[in-house]
Amino acid sequence: MMTHAAYDCDVLVIGGGIVGLSTAYALQRAAPGTRVTVLEKEHGPARHQTGRNSGVIHSGIYYRPGSLKARYALRGSAELAGFCAEHGIAHAVTGKLIVATDRSELPRLHSLVQRGREHGLPVRELGPAQIAEYEPEVRGLAAIRVGTTGVCDFTAVATRFATEVTAAGGIVRYGAEVTAIDRRAWGVAVRTADGLVVRARTLVNCAGLHCDRVARLAGDDPEVRIVPFRGEYYELARPELVRGLVYPVPDPAFPFLGVHLTRGFDGSVHLGPNAVPALAREGYGWPVVRPAELLSTLSWPGTWHIARRHWRYGAGEVHRSLSKSAFTQAVRRLLPAVREEDLRPSPAGVRAQAVLKDGTLVDDFLIREAPHTVHVLNAPSPAATACLPIGREVARLALRRAQETGWRPPAVESGHCV
C-alpha cells in the first residue's frame, strides 16, 4: 500500500463547474484537512453549463416526488439563496409564473399545482386578470405562481466555491485537461495534456459535457452517452415588457422546460432556450462541428431512437433556431407585444443530456460508483440550483471510497470530531 506522502492529494475532482467545485467545497467542510485538488481544462471556472444558462434558482415543482432532482432542488434552492446572501452574491427570490396559453395545457397545469402542494411549495392559481396583475404584457388562460423561484449569478457562486477551496488549502488548477487515467489497487493516477501527473486515493468525475468520456478513460462503462443539446437565447431589447420569470407549461415527454422569459439578477431579460442538436460537445453555434464528437453522438443507438420518436418536435426546434421570425412567434404565445426587432442574439448554452442505449433521456441526476471513483453522469438543470446538496452527497461517497485505501479523515486521526 502506498504511503500517505506518495499521494498528491486524497480526492481529485475533474471539472471546475458548479458541481465539481461544490463537491470540493463539501469535502473540506465534511472532513477538514482533506487534501483536495480540482482539475479544470478551461482557464477559469464555470465556462460551460454553469455559466451558460438562464440563471434561475428552481423551486423543484417540476420534479417527481422522491427523485434526486426533487429532493435536492427543494433543499438546494433555499440553501443557495442563503449562500448567496452570506457571501454577497447577486440573487433575488422573485417567484415565477407558469402560464397555460391553450386549453390542452390546463390538465398539465393542474397536475403541477398538485405536485407543488405535494412538495410543500407556495403555489397560487391565477386567472387571466390575476396574471395581468403580475405581468401586464403576458397573456394566458390560467397560470400558477410559485413563490420560491429566484435568480442568481451562478458563475459567481462557482467562483466563490473555488475561493473557499483554495483558502482551506485545496488546489484548483486551470488549463489542466485530463488525457489519461490509470486506476490501480492503491488509487488513481491522472495525466493532463501538459504532462502533469496527479496521484489520488479517490477520483471524482464532474466533467459535465465530457463525463462519459472521462468514465471510459477510467475504464468504466457509463452505460449512457452524453448527447449535447444547444439552448439558444435572445436578449429582449425592451426589458420593461417582462417583470419577472414567465414559463410555459412543460411537455412531460421532454426534460426541457420550453422557451421562457427570464429577468436576470442584473435586470436584463432573456428569451429561451430552445433545444436543438449540437454538432459538438461545446457546439455553441451551428458552425461549430467536431467530427469525432459528432460521430460519437451518431454512433450511439439512443440518438436514433430519439430521432425516430421525436422528429416532429425536433424539426420544429431546428426551424425556430434557423428562423428568428419563427422563434418570435413562439415567444408571442406568452408575450404578444414582442416584435422580431426586439430580439438581440445572446450567448447559447449546451445541455449535457445523458441518453440510454434505448433512447431514454435520463430524467434524474445520475451518480455511479466504481473502485476508487465516483462518476456524476447526468447533472443538467436543476443541478446549479441543487449544487450544495449534490456536492455533499458526492463528497460523502468520495470520502467513503478514500477510506477503503486505509485513509482516515485528518480530524479523526488527530483525535478531534469531524
MOQUIUR-V719917 format. One record per run of one state. SS is the DSSP state (H for helix, E for strand, - for the rest). FROM is the first residue (numbers start at 1). LEN is the number of residues. If there is no record, write none. Layout:
ss = (SS,SS)
from = (FROM,FROM)
len = (LEN,LEN)
This chain:
ss = (-,H,-,E,-,H,-,E,-,E,-,H,-,E,-,E,-,H,-,E,H,-,E,-,E,-,H,-,E,-,E,-,E,-,E,-,H,-,E,-,H,-,E,-,E,-,E,-,E,-,H,-,H,-,H,-,H,E,-,E,-,E,-,E,-,H,-,H,-)
from = (1,4,7,9,15,18,31,36,41,56,58,68,88,91,94,96,101,103,119,123,128,135,142,147,150,153,154,168,171,175,178,185,187,193,197,206,208,218,225,237,239,242,245,249,260,264,269,273,276,278,291,299,301,323,324,333,340,343,356,361,362,366,371,373,379,387,404,410,414)
len = (3,3,2,6,3,13,5,5,15,2,10,20,3,3,2,5,2,16,4,5,7,7,5,3,3,1,14,3,4,3,7,2,6,4,9,2,10,7,12,2,3,3,4,11,4,5,4,3,2,13,8,2,22,1,9,7,3,13,5,1,4,5,2,6,8,17,6,4,5)
